[in-house]
Amino acid sequence: MVTPVFIEKLKQVLETSGVPQADVLYVVASCWTQDQVPEIQNEVQYRQYFRRWHTLNAATNASEPPNFRRSREGMYLDCLGARLIDWEEKQRMPTMSPRPCSPLTIKRSNRRKVL
């Protein structure tokens, strides 16, 4: 996991190396990974993420600059959305535990005769 200390040191190295400020901001923002937004564990947490995502999304209306998605806030919004999608997909998938196949579960007419 990328720590805030690492991000700050990376930012300092990039800035002292003469990297343009827009590129420094992009690299630092891209360090905000999905790993820094914990997976949703339950319905309560899902609702919290859902409200947070909608609130942030509404606050970043069409007047935001086109490079908003490259900002730290934009990447955070994307990470929240990804976690919401992951949870929703997991909830849609039926929980199927594989049953071992034994001769008792196979229809009598389909059993092969062992010689």
SULNORGI-V889137 format. One record per pair of residues at least 4 apart in sequence whose ideal C-beta (glycine too) atoms are under 6 Angstrom apart, sorted by the first residue. I is the first residue (numbers start at 1). GAP is how many residues later the second one is. D is the distance in Angstrom with one decimal. If there is no record, write none. Layout:
BEGIN
i={I;I}
gap={GAP;GAP}
d={D;D}
END
This chain:
BEGIN
i={1;2;2;7;7;11;14;14;15;19;19;26;29;29;29;29;32;32;32;32;34;34;37;37;40;40;40;40;41;46;49;49;49;53;53;53;56;60;60;64;68;69;106;106}
gap={34;4;29;21;24;17;5;10;9;4;5;44;41;42;43;46;4;40;43;44;45;48;42;46;5;6;43;47;4;41;31;34;35;4;27;28;21;4;8;4;6;5;4;5}
d={5.4;5.5;4.9;5.9;4.9;5.1;4.3;4.5;5.7;5.1;5.3;5.1;6.0;5.5;4.4;5.3;6.0;5.4;4.4;5.8;4.8;5.5;4.2;5.5;4.9;4.9;5.5;4.2;5.5;5.2;5.6;5.9;5.7;5.9;4.5;5.9;5.1;4.8;5.9;4.2;4.6;4.2;5.3;5.7}
END
